[in-house]
Amino acid sequence: MVSSDFNREDIEIAVLRAVIELGEKADIKEIYQRISSHLPKLSQQEVDKVVRWGKESLVQKDELRFNPLGSYDITDSGKLRVKQSSQT
């Protein structure tokens, strides 16, 4: 799996925040680049796993949506989750 310093919540929030920072819409390469700054302890191989797993999980939860143009858009529920995570 991924470094034990991070849990599922950390990973999902990092992916959502990356998309928000990129204008609420981002292609996968942009997300990979941002994740490294949110989770600096991860190796490149771990970043690849994190982004792949995180985006799939978030799409299933309807917090991230794949756009037919090749980008990922954050949904209202994804924005709400990030907001709630900032309040804890």
N, C-alpha and C positions, 0 to 999 in steps of 0.2 A: 504494500500500500504506500502511503505517503509518510513522511517524517512524523514521528509521534508528537512533535510540537504543535501539530495542527489537527483539528477535528473537522467533521463534516460542515459544521456551522461556519467555522473560519473560512473554509474553502469556498462555500457557496456565497458567503457575504463578500469575499474578495472578488469573485467573478462578477457579482452584481455591481459592486462599487466600480470596478474597471469599466463596465459598460456605461454607467452613469457618467463617469469622468470623461468618457469618449463621446459624449453628446447623446446618450441614451440609445445609441445604435453603433455597433462596431463589428468589423469582420474579425475572424478568428485570429489572424496574425496580430492585430492590435490588442486583442484580449491577452494573448500570450505575453506580449511585451509589458503590459500593465501589471500582470500577476506577479512578475518578478519583483516589482517595487512594493507590492503589498505583502508578499511572503518571501522576504529576502534570504531566508535560511534554506530554501529549497534549491536543489540542483536543477539543471535544465531538464533532465529526465523526469524529475518529480513534477516540475512545472507542466510538462506535457501531459502527464497523468492527471494532474489536478484540473487542468482546463478541460480536458476531454471528459473526465468524470463529472465535473461541476456543471458544464453546459448541458449535458444529457439529463442530469438530475433536475436542474432548474427548468428545463423545457417540460419535463414530466409534471412538475409542480405548477406549471403555467406562470412562472416568474420570469421566464425568458422565452422569447419566441423567435424561431428561425424565419427570416425574411427570404422570399424567393430570389431576391437580388443578391443573396450570399452573405447577408449580415445577420446579426442577432440584435433584437430589440428587447429592452426591458419592459415588462408589463407593469400595470398599476400595482398588482400584488407584489411584484419584485421590488418596486420603489418603496412600498409600505414596509416590507420586511427589512430593508436597509435602514429606513427611518426608525423602526422599532429597535433594531440592534444598536443604534447609536444612543438610545435612551437608557440602555441597561448598563 
